[in-house]
Amino acid sequence: MGKQEVNRHTLKMGHSEENSDEIRVKKMDILKDFQVLFFSMSRLPSFPWTFLEKDLQSNKSTEFISDILKQTCLHSLCRKFPPSLRYRRLFLSELIRRQEAAGCEPLDELYDALAEVVGAEDSTECYKSYLLPCGDAVSLLENVALISEGTTGLVTWEAALYLAEWALDHKQAFTGRTVLELGSGVGLTGITVCRSCSPNRFVFSDCHPSVLQKLRANVQLNGLSEQTSPTVRVEELDWTGVTEEQLKEIGADTVIAADVVYDPDIVGSLVKLLSRILRCSSSPEVLICSTIRNPDTYSGFKQQLGNAGISHDVITGPVSHVFPYNRLSSIEMIKLYR
């Protein structure tokens, strides 16, 4: 082999190894996407099916589907905190459909996994797990229905996910502080702050009995309590009846709330509560994050803030994309002050 041919051969091998490394890295990223989307029970069309289809067509092998199964239905997190039965059935059926369309050999473990969930009885509750950058997961018991038992507080909404992402990018806003969360719902934002931002103390709060029950269960589920660090409490906080003494006893340095501005009937109570909070001697930093579903309700909230002598700044700038949710939703975060 001549010198030029040797060089060409070496160059070709180098390119081949580079391409192989790129494909391996891409597969790892795609596997991670499947895992993140699966455990948060994201909509099936949002999964990276195109990459899977191309892999099946080019390799005629179900090895990648086997890898996907290991990161989803066969993962230890799924055994401990499983997404809903119906969701797992749909997900596995979609994998089987793609495998059969590519003409690949049937994968026994795929059909075994489907057999496990076919015929089993569905529940009104399920687990959703949100994977943190550190590798941990926040697992939450949620209701399958968006509105259940007369409240919207039994599921995680977009603004809670956005606020949790903002917290991960701005840990200093919570480190060493006492944090009060209003309208904690199922607890995603607060648990994320507790697990990743090192507050000294965290007080979750809500007022609906069934929400409080689920919130306490989720806090415990994620290993948080009054005996842990940070110290954690779950309190019933009725916005219409909370006193300044109660707020002083909590002594919050930071107050957060996500998706609490959705009903014009409760905006007045919320603004009065925020006025009392801002009058506290601790002068807490107050952050409100909202999904703007009804512009009139949201502008009414801002108008009532102004009438109560409360000013606000809109917090702008991008946040790291950690959790899957609809990023086309109109979400705004504001900081309040007198």
Buried (B, 14 or more C-beta within 10 A) or exposed (E): EEEEEEEEEEEEEEEEEEEEEEEEEEBEEBBEBBBBBBBBBBEBEEBEBEBBEEBBEEEEBBEBBBBBBEBBBBBEBBEEBBBBBBBBBEBBBBBBEBBEEBEBEEBEBBBEBBEBBEEEEEEEBBBBBBBBEEEBBBBBBBBBEEEBBEBBBBBBBBBBBBBBBBBBEBEEBBEEBBBBBBBBBBBBBBBBBBBBBBBBBBBBBBBBEBBBEBBBBBBEBBEBEEEEEBBBBBBEBEBEEBEEEEBBEBBBBBBBBBBBBBEBEBBBBBBBBBBBBBEBEBEBBBBBBBBBBEEEBBEBBBEBBEEBEBEBEEBEEEBEEBBBBEEEBEBBBBEBEE
